[in-house]
Amino acid sequence: MCDRKRICMSLCLLLLAAQALLAQTTSTITGQVKDSSGAVVPNAQVIVREQETGIEPRTSSNGDGYYTVPSLPPVNYVVSVELAGFKKVVSAEFKLDTASVGRMDL
């Protein structure tokens, strides 16, 4: 029974360590969407394109125009915003560093 307990405890510690490592190696992109007059734009579709793979996580801006896309690998990205009645906006390509929070207001 003691060996079984040790193995279980070791596996739990290993899983916790892996989770902590993952949290330290992924990054987040956040920002706020505003129109040309400076008013916030809620419910805009925000697309975060990973340049190397073409993967495009999507989210929407909240009632205050803010969006957040977590758990991203540290590579190059382009962020675009779309909403009916507005012109599509696309950011310049930028590098997201390891364990960082990149800010892209559009």
C-alpha positions as CSV (number, residue, x, y, z in Angstrom):
1,M,0.0,0.0,0.0
2,C,2.9,2.4,0.7
3,D,4.3,2.0,-2.8
4,R,0.9,2.7,-4.3
5,K,0.6,5.9,-2.2
6,R,4.1,7.1,-3.2
7,I,3.4,6.5,-6.9
8,C,0.1,8.4,-6.7
9,M,1.7,11.2,-4.8
10,S,4.5,11.4,-7.4
11,L,2.1,11.5,-10.2
12,C,0.1,14.3,-8.6
13,L,3.3,16.4,-8.1
14,L,4.3,15.7,-11.7
15,L,1.0,17.0,-13.0
16,L,1.2,20.1,-10.8
17,A,4.7,20.8,-12.1
18,A,3.6,20.3,-15.7
19,Q,0.7,22.7,-15.2
20,A,2.9,25.4,-13.7
21,L,5.4,25.0,-16.5
22,L,2.7,25.4,-19.1
23,A,1.4,28.5,-17.4
24,Q,4.9,30.0,-17.6
25,T,5.4,29.3,-21.3
26,T,2.1,30.6,-22.7
27,S,1.2,34.1,-23.3
28,T,-1.9,36.3,-23.6
29,I,-3.1,39.0,-26.1
30,T,-5.5,41.6,-24.8
31,G,-6.8,45.0,-25.9
32,Q,-9.7,47.3,-26.4
33,V,-11.7,47.9,-29.6
34,K,-12.7,51.5,-30.3
35,D,-14.2,53.3,-33.3
36,S,-12.6,56.3,-35.0
37,S,-14.3,58.7,-32.5
38,G,-12.8,56.8,-29.5
39,A,-16.1,55.1,-28.5
40,V,-15.8,51.5,-27.3
41,V,-17.1,48.8,-29.7
42,P,-18.8,45.9,-28.0
43,N,-19.5,42.5,-29.6
44,A,-16.8,43.0,-32.3
45,Q,-15.3,39.7,-33.6
46,V,-11.5,39.6,-32.7
47,I,-9.3,37.1,-34.7
48,V,-5.8,36.4,-33.4
49,R,-3.9,34.8,-36.3
50,E,-0.8,32.8,-35.5
51,Q,1.4,33.5,-38.5
52,E,3.4,30.3,-38.6
53,T,0.5,27.8,-38.4
54,G,-2.5,29.9,-39.6
55,I,-4.4,29.0,-36.4
56,E,-7.0,31.7,-35.6
57,P,-8.4,31.8,-32.1
58,R,-11.5,34.0,-32.0
59,T,-13.3,35.9,-29.3
60,S,-15.6,39.0,-29.0
61,S,-15.1,42.3,-27.3
62,N,-17.1,42.7,-24.2
63,G,-19.5,45.6,-23.3
64,D,-16.5,47.9,-22.6
65,G,-14.8,46.9,-25.8
66,Y,-12.1,44.7,-24.2
67,Y,-11.0,41.3,-25.4
68,T,-8.5,38.7,-24.1
69,V,-7.1,35.6,-25.8
70,P,-5.1,33.5,-23.3
71,S,-2.9,30.4,-23.6
72,L,-1.0,31.4,-26.8
73,P,2.4,30.1,-27.8
74,P,5.1,32.8,-28.1
75,V,5.3,33.4,-31.8
76,N,4.3,36.1,-34.4
77,Y,0.6,37.2,-34.6
78,V,-1.7,39.5,-36.4
79,V,-4.9,40.7,-34.8
80,S,-8.0,41.7,-36.8
81,V,-11.4,43.0,-35.8
82,E,-14.6,42.8,-37.7
83,L,-18.2,44.0,-37.1
84,A,-21.0,44.6,-39.4
85,G,-21.2,48.3,-40.4
86,F,-17.5,48.9,-39.6
87,K,-14.4,48.5,-41.8
88,K,-12.2,45.5,-41.0
89,V,-9.1,46.5,-39.1
90,V,-5.8,44.5,-39.1
91,S,-2.8,45.1,-36.9
92,A,0.8,44.9,-38.1
93,E,2.6,41.6,-37.3
94,F,4.1,41.4,-33.9
95,K,6.0,38.9,-31.8
96,L,4.5,37.7,-28.5
97,D,7.2,36.9,-26.0
98,T,7.2,33.9,-23.6
99,A,5.0,34.3,-20.5
100,S,3.9,37.8,-21.5
101,V,0.8,39.8,-22.0
102,G,0.8,41.6,-25.4
103,R,-1.6,44.5,-25.7
104,M,-3.1,45.3,-29.1
105,D,-5.8,48.1,-29.1
106,L,-7.6,48.5,-32.4
